[in-house]
Amino acid sequence: MLVMATGKALDCLRRALDREWLENLDIVLRIHIVRHGRHNSAVDELRIGFDLRTGNDEATTCGGLPIVADRDFLDFVREPHTFFIVMSQQGLPTVCHYTRAYMATDGAGRPRF
């Protein structure tokens, strides 16, 4: 699993994680999927949030921050397991998957954020 992030997103996550570590040093950032809707009209959205690490996690770091994802989740997401963390229009860190990031390119095949 590879996770890349913009500087603004890393700063925001670092501040939030520092606050959480005041209560529990075992907390990590977890990439997970949230389903909105039902059946054929359901939409899956990637999210990043706080959680405790478990035995079925694949771990990595991004800018020194510990990030995990469940192996079953990674099997569900298409290869390669590359995620981008960027700032949303609402000013919150959001996660994009490699294949979705390349749907919006700058014309040279590079993702446009």
Contact map, one row per residue, 1 for C-alpha under 8 A:
11100000000000000000000000000000000000000000000000000000011100000000000000000001111000000000000000000000000000000
11110000000000000000000000000000000000000000000000000000000100000000000000000000111000000000000000000000000000000
11111000000000000000000000000000000000000000000000000000000111000000000000000000011110000000000000000000000000000
01111100000000000000000000000000000000000000000000000000000001000000000000000000011110000000000000000000000000000
00111110110000000000000000000000000000000000000000000000000001100000000000000000000111000000000000000000000000000
00011111110000000000000000000000000000000000000000000000000000000000000000000000000011100000000000000000000000000
00001111111000000000000000000000000000000000000000000000000000000000000000000000000000000000000000000000000000000
00000111111100000000000000000000000000000000000000000000000000000000000000000000000001100000000000000000000000000
00001111111110000000000000000000000000000000000000000000000000000000000000000000000011100001100000000000000000000
00001111111111000000000000000000000000000000000000000000000000100000000000000000000000000000000000000000000000000
00000011111111100000000000000000000000000000000000000000000000000000000000000000000000000000000000000000000000000
00000001111111110000000000000000000000000000000000000000000000000000000000000000000000000001100000000000000000000
00000000111111111000000000000000000000000000000000000000000000000000000000000000000000000000100000000000000000000
00000000011111111100000000000000000000000000000000000000000000001000000000000000000000000000000000000000000000000
00000000001111111110000000000000000000000000000000000000000000000000000000000000000000000000000000000000000000000
00000000000111111111000000000000000000000000000000000000000000000000000000000000000000000000000000000000000000000
00000000000011111111100000111000000000000000000000000000000000000000000000000000000000000000000000000000000000000
00000000000001111111110000000000000000000000000000000000000000000000000000000000000000000000000000000000000000000
00000000000000111111111000000000000000000000000000000000000000000000000000000000000000000000000000000000000000000
00000000000000011111111110100000000000000000000000000000000000000000000000000000000000000000000000000000000000000
00000000000000001111111111100000000000000000000000000000000000000000000000000000000000000000000000000000000000000
00000000000000000111111110000000000000000000000000000000000000000000000000000000000000000000000000000000000000000
00000000000000000011111110000000000000000000000000000000000000000000000000000000000000000000000000000000000000000
00000000000000000001111111100000000000000000000000000000000000000000000000000000000000000000000000000000000000000
00000000000000000001111111100000000000000000000000000000000000000000000000000000000000000000000000000000000000000
00000000000000000000100111110000000000000000000000011000000000000000000000000000000000000000000000000000000000000
00000000000000001001100111111000000000000000000001111000000000000000000000000000000000000000000000000000000000000
00000000000000001000000001111100000000000000000001111000000000001111000000000000000000000000000000000000000000000
00000000000000001000000000111110000000000000000111100000000000001111000000000000000000000000000000000000000000000
00000000000000000000000000011111000000000000000111100000000000000011100000000000000000000000000000000000000000000
00000000000000000000000000001111100000000000011110000000000000000011100000000000000000000000001000000000000000000
00000000000000000000000000000111110000000000011110000000000000000000110010000000000000000000000000000000000000000
00000000000000000000000000000011111000000001111000000000000000000000000010000000000000000000000000000000000000000
00000000000000000000000000000001111100000001111000000000000000000000000000000000000000000000000000000000000000000
00000000000000000000000000000000111110000111100000000000000000000000000000000000000000000000000000000000000000000
00000000000000000000000000000000011111000111100000000000000000000000000000000000000000000000000000000000000000000
00000000000000000000000000000000001111101110000000000000000000000000000000000000000000000000000000000000000000000
00000000000000000000000000000000000111111100000000000000000000000000000000000000000000000000000000000000000000000
00000000000000000000000000000000000011111100000000000000000000000000000000000000000000000000000000000000000000000
00000000000000000000000000000000000001111100000000000000000000000000000000000000000000000000000000000000000000000
00000000000000000000000000000000000011111110000000000000000000000000000000000000000000000000000000000000000000000
00000000000000000000000000000000001111111111000000000000000000000000000000000000000000000000000000000000000000000
00000000000000000000000000000000001110001111100000000000000000000000000000000000000000000000000000000000000000000
00000000000000000000000000000000111100000111110000000000000000000000000000000000000000000000000000000000000000000
00000000000000000000000000000000111100000011111000000000000000000000000000000000000000000000000000000000000000000
00000000000000000000000000000011110000000001111100000000000000000000000000000000000000000000011110000000000000000
00000000000000000000000000000011110000000000111110000000000000000000000000000000000000000000011000000000000000000
00000000000000000000000000001111000000000000011111000000000000000000000000000000000000000000111000000000000000000
00000000000000000000000000001111000000000000001111100000000000000000000000000000000000000000000000000000000000000
00000000000000000000000000111100000000000000000111110000000000000000000000000000000000000000000000000000000000000
00000000000000000000000000111100000000000000000011111000000000000000000000000000000000000000000000000000000000000
00000000000000000000000001110000000000000000000001111100000000000000000000000000000000000000000000000000000000000
00000000000000000000000001110000000000000000000000111110100000000001000000000000000000000000000000000000000000000
00000000000000000000000000000000000000000000000000011111100000000000000000000000000000000000000000000000000000000
00000000000000000000000000000000000000000000000000001111100000000000000000000000000000000000000000000000000000000
00000000000000000000000000000000000000000000000000000111110000000000011000000000000000000000000000000000000000000
00000000000000000000000000000000000000000000000000001111111000000001111000000000000000000000000000000000000000000
10000000000000000000000000000000000000000000000000000001111100000001111000000000000000000000000000000000000000000
10000000000000000000000000000000000000000000000000000000111110000111100000000000000000000000000000000000000000000
11100000000000000000000000000000000000000000000000000000011111000111000000000000000000000000000000000000000000000
00100000000000000000000000000000000000000000000000000000001111111110000000000000000000000000000000000000000000000
00111000000000000000000000000000000000000000000000000000000111111110000000000000000000000000000000000000000000000
00001000010000000000000000000000000000000000000000000000000011111000000000000000000000000000000000000000000000000
00000000000000000000000000000000000000000000000000000000000011111100000000000000000000000000000000000000000000000
00000000000001000000000000011000000000000000000000000000000011111110000000000000000000000000000000000000000000000
00000000000000000000000000011000000000000000000000000000001111011111000000000000000000000000000000000000000000000
00000000000000000000000000011110000000000000000000000000001111001111100000000000000000000000000000000000000000000
00000000000000000000000000011110000000000000000000001000111100000111110000000000000000000000000000000000000000000
00000000000000000000000000000111000000000000000000000000111000000011111011000000000000000000000000000000000000000
00000000000000000000000000000001000000000000000000000001110000000001111111000000000000000000000000000000000000000
00000000000000000000000000000000000000000000000000000001110000000000111111100000000000000000000000000000000000000
00000000000000000000000000000000000000000000000000000000000000000000011111110000000000000000000000000000000000000
00000000000000000000000000000001100000000000000000000000000000000000111111111000000000000000000000000000000000000
00000000000000000000000000000000000000000000000000000000000000000000111111111100100000000000000000000000000000000
00000000000000000000000000000000000000000000000000000000000000000000001111111100000000000000000000000000000000000
00000000000000000000000000000000000000000000000000000000000000000000000111111100000000000000000000000000000000000
00000000000000000000000000000000000000000000000000000000000000000000000011111110100000000000000000000000000000000
00000000000000000000000000000000000000000000000000000000000000000000000001111111100000000000000000100000000000000
00000000000000000000000000000000000000000000000000000000000000000000000000001111110000000000000000000000000000000
10000000000000000000000000000000000000000000000000000000000000000000000000000111110000000000000001000000000000000
11000000000000000000000000000000000000000000000000000000000000000000000001001111111000000000000011000000000000000
11110000000000000000000000000000000000000000000000000000000000000000000000000011111100000000000011000000000000000
11110000000000000000000000000000000000000000000000000000000000000000000000000000111110000000001111000000000000000
00111000000000000000000000000000000000000000000000000000000000000000000000000000011111000000001111001000000000000
00111100100000000000000000000000000000000000000000000000000000000000000000000000001111100000111100000000000000000
00001101100000000000000000000000000000000000000000000000000000000000000000000000000111110000111100000000000000001
00000101100000000000000000000000000000000000000000000000000000000000000000000000000011111111110000000000000000000
00000000000000000000000000000000000000000000000000000000000000000000000000000000000001111111110000000000000000000
00000000000000000000000000000000000000000000000000000000000000000000000000000000000000111111000000000000000000000
00000000000000000000000000000000000000000000000000000000000000000000000000000000000000111111000000000000000000000
00000000000000000000000000000000000000000000000000000000000000000000000000000000000000111111100000000000000000000
00000000100100000000000000000000000000000000000000000000000000000000000000000000000000111111110000000000000000000
00000000100110000000000000000000000000000000000100000000000000000000000000000000000011110011111000000000000000000
00000000000000000000000000000000000000000000011100000000000000000000000000000000000011110001111100000000000000000
00000000000000000000000000000010000000000000011100000000000000000000000000000000001111000000111110000000000000000
00000000000000000000000000000000000000000000010000000000000000000000000000000000001111000000011111011000000000000
00000000000000000000000000000000000000000000010000000000000000000000000000000000111100000000001111111000000000000
00000000000000000000000000000000000000000000000000000000000000000000000000000001111100000000000111111100000000000
00000000000000000000000000000000000000000000000000000000000000000000000000000100000000000000000011111110000000000
00000000000000000000000000000000000000000000000000000000000000000000000000000000000000000000000111111111000000000
00000000000000000000000000000000000000000000000000000000000000000000000000000000000100000000000111111111100000110
00000000000000000000000000000000000000000000000000000000000000000000000000000000000000000000000001111111100011110
00000000000000000000000000000000000000000000000000000000000000000000000000000000000000000000000000111111100000100
00000000000000000000000000000000000000000000000000000000000000000000000000000000000000000000000000011111110000110
00000000000000000000000000000000000000000000000000000000000000000000000000000000000000000000000000001111111111110
00000000000000000000000000000000000000000000000000000000000000000000000000000000000000000000000000000001111111110
00000000000000000000000000000000000000000000000000000000000000000000000000000000000000000000000000000000111111000
00000000000000000000000000000000000000000000000000000000000000000000000000000000000000000000000000000000111111000
00000000000000000000000000000000000000000000000000000000000000000000000000000000000000000000000000000100111111100
00000000000000000000000000000000000000000000000000000000000000000000000000000000000000000000000000000100111111110
00000000000000000000000000000000000000000000000000000000000000000000000000000000000000000000000000001111110011111
00000000000000000000000000000000000000000000000000000000000000000000000000000000000000000000000000001101110001111
00000000000000000000000000000000000000000000000000000000000000000000000000000000000001000000000000000000000000111
